[in-house]
Amino acid sequence: MDLKFILESILFSAQKPLSVKEIRDVLANAAEQDDADATVKALKKTKEDDVTAALEQLAAEHEAAQRSYRLVCVAGSWQFVTQPEFAPWLKALVGVKARPPRLSQPALETLAIIAYRQPITRAEVEQIRGVNVDGTMQTLTERGLVESVGRAEVVGRPMTYGTTALFLDYFGLRGLEDLPAADELRKIVVEKPPAPLTADPGLATAPPEQLALQNEEKTSTPDQQEPTR
Amino acid sequence: MAEYKVKFEVFEGPLDLLLYLIKKEEVDIYEVNLTKLATQFIEYIETMRLLDLEIAGEFLVMASTLMYIKSRELLPVEQQVQVEGDDEGEDPRWELIRQLVEYKKFKDAASKLQSLEIARENTFPRLPIKPDFEAERPAAKPEVSIFDLLNAVNTVLQRFTKRDDPRDIFEDKWTVSEKIELVMKALTERGRVTFSELFAQAASRSEVVCTFLALLELIRLKQLVCIQPEPFAEIEVTRNVGQASSLSPSEPVATEPSELGSNPVAPESAPTQETAAASTQETGENPA
């Protein structure tokens, strides 16, 4: 029997999202039963990595099959969820989910900065956003999406903030590495451009690589006029 | 009156406003004409002032930065002041653009988070209810009613009704308060006592009644609870863990019907309903 199908059956009937460790415990407990046969016993000491690999494979297969549901890992725990496009019918079936109101634009921006740059001090967040963030920070902390994680080793030892497990759960993320465009945003190392900026008013030199914006549809003008002969 | 057109968006801050102005110009952030931007920014602040909107301090700081950049541009390169003296002095334009780009990226990230938020709202987990394979059992009946207790004590009293042969009349040795102490002692030692165990040592009807009254009194004071783990199982007596300490000191510890004699506490408060019920039942068939 394939491990992934065993895991599928476990997750199919699980009452809550299961972490890889919990799944391993199920495998171990099954092997402890009196009537456990060789197949069951063989899986007693399955490694967590193997479980993860099997789950990932299973998730990929579900994705490829384009079913109405998929296997996801949220904040480290695996579960089956429906695809978002089926929400109209499911809302009619089970009612609208009890969820706190959606986050405001300032809250989302602040949260994004904290998520990508954690641990980060409040002053650093304010520097990026250019505005005071006291109110939004308080909202985020109260909603349990952000928490203080320590103190920065700078003058005054200000508190540093990071996101919580609830944050991952709220956005359906597996982990922080699952954040969209994580590598790009985590650290934008800003270096001065090698050549001094032009004195020409308002014309900055070409940006260094790491600051390049991926240009959505660049207004292409001259290329389209192909030289006709 | 001149055409008065106001399209007002809510900006999160000066950077947000700058990004909006750049977007309106339809140019790349790196190619934006900062001088022009400065003018627009200040115009915008003027509008805010006209509309009597409170202008946050951050906007004014940004306006001054822009003015500084603009004034700097007016000078020929060789006359431009290097702020910090050495070449490390940041070009204010570059610093501003860097800040704008960084902010723009996080703004984009925020909108991605928002779409994740909505997607999450629209996904429904499969959470089956726990399959119940056990046979449907009648709901456990943890709390025992006064009638259950009366039935139980009647069963105990049956032991004495058959004994009709003549015997000595002895003084009742027991008081309710003594029995209360005994019951509590038994419970502290063993944690849980069955109903019949409480009466196993009883030698007379009056002793049974005394113990029973002690039991009722303790229940009234919420010191212990009687539970029946299963239907028809024997009633068990345990301490009321949740409220064991809630016994208020002003509460009279034991109220004792006077007919049982040797009453150390004056029964100033009327006996409770339970004790009253029990004692009426008792007086009807007291052999003494």
Boltz contact constraints between the chains, C-beta under 6 A:
constraints:
  - contact:
      token1: [A, 13]
      token2: [B, 128]
      max_distance: 6.0
  - contact:
      token1: [A, 15]
      token2: [B, 130]
      max_distance: 6.0
  - contact:
      token1: [A, 79]
      token2: [B, 125]
      max_distance: 6.0
  - contact:
      token1: [A, 80]
      token2: [B, 126]
      max_distance: 6.0
  - contact:
      token1: [A, 81]
      token2: [B, 123]
      max_distance: 6.0
  - contact:
      token1: [A, 81]
      token2: [B, 125]
      max_distance: 6.0
  - contact:
      token1: [A, 82]
      token2: [B, 123]
      max_distance: 6.0
  - contact:
      token1: [A, 82]
      token2: [B, 124]
      max_distance: 6.0
  - contact:
      token1: [A, 84]
      token2: [B, 119]
      max_distance: 6.0
  - contact:
      token1: [A, 84]
      token2: [B, 122]
      max_distance: 6.0
  - contact:
      token1: [A, 84]
      token2: [B, 123]
      max_distance: 6.0
  - contact:
      token1: [A, 87]
      token2: [B, 122]
      max_distance: 6.0
  - contact:
      token1: [A, 90]
      token2: [B, 124]
      max_distance: 6.0
  - contact:
      token1: [A, 106]
      token2: [B, 12]
      max_distance: 6.0
  - contact:
      token1: [A, 108]
      token2: [B, 110]
      max_distance: 6.0
  - contact:
      token1: [A, 108]
      token2: [B, 113]
      max_distance: 6.0
  - contact:
      token1: [A, 108]
      token2: [B, 114]
      max_distance: 6.0
  - contact:
      token1: [A, 109]
      token2: [B, 106]
      max_distance: 6.0
  - contact:
      token1: [A, 109]
      token2: [B, 110]
      max_distance: 6.0
  - contact:
      token1: [A, 112]
      token2: [B, 106]
      max_distance: 6.0
  - contact:
      token1: [A, 112]
      token2: [B, 109]
      max_distance: 6.0
  - contact:
      token1: [A, 112]
      token2: [B, 110]
      max_distance: 6.0
  - contact:
      token1: [A, 112]
      token2: [B, 113]
      max_distance: 6.0
  - contact:
      token1: [A, 113]
      token2: [B, 106]
      max_distance: 6.0
  - contact:
      token1: [A, 128]
      token2: [B, 102]
      max_distance: 6.0
  - contact:
      token1: [A, 130]
      token2: [B, 13]
      max_distance: 6.0
  - contact:
      token1: [A, 130]
      token2: [B, 14]
      max_distance: 6.0
  - contact:
      token1: [A, 130]
      token2: [B, 15]
      max_distance: 6.0
  - contact:
      token1: [A, 130]
      token2: [B, 58]
      max_distance: 6.0
  - contact:
      token1: [A, 131]
      token2: [B, 13]
      max_distance: 6.0
  - contact:
      token1: [A, 131]
      token2: [B, 58]
      max_distance: 6.0
  - contact:
      token1: [A, 171]
      token2: [B, 116]
      max_distance: 6.0
  - contact:
      token1: [A, 171]
      token2: [B, 117]
      max_distance: 6.0
  - contact:
      token1: [A, 171]
      token2: [B, 120]
      max_distance: 6.0
  - contact:
      token1: [A, 172]
      token2: [B, 120]
      max_distance: 6.0
  - contact:
      token1: [A, 180]
      token2: [B, 112]
      max_distance: 6.0
  - contact:
      token1: [A, 185]
      token2: [B, 105]
      max_distance: 6.0
  - contact:
      token1: [A, 185]
      token2: [B, 109]
      max_distance: 6.0
  - contact:
      token1: [A, 188]
      token2: [B, 102]
      max_distance: 6.0
  - contact:
      token1: [A, 190]
      token2: [B, 98]
      max_distance: 6.0
  - contact:
      token1: [A, 197]
      token2: [B, 91]
      max_distance: 6.0
  - contact:
      token1: [A, 197]
      token2: [B, 94]
      max_distance: 6.0
  - contact:
      token1: [A, 199]
      token2: [B, 77]
      max_distance: 6.0
  - contact:
      token1: [A, 201]
      token2: [B, 35]
      max_distance: 6.0
  - contact:
      token1: [A, 201]
      token2: [B, 73]
      max_distance: 6.0
  - contact:
      token1: [A, 202]
      token2: [B, 33]
      max_distance: 6.0
  - contact:
      token1: [A, 202]
      token2: [B, 34]
      max_distance: 6.0
  - contact:
      token1: [A, 202]
      token2: [B, 35]
      max_distance: 6.0
  - contact:
      token1: [A, 204]
      token2: [B, 30]
      max_distance: 6.0
  - contact:
      token1: [A, 204]
      token2: [B, 97]
      max_distance: 6.0
  - contact:
      token1: [A, 207]
      token2: [B, 30]
      max_distance: 6.0
  - contact:
      token1: [A, 211]
      token2: [B, 101]
      max_distance: 6.0
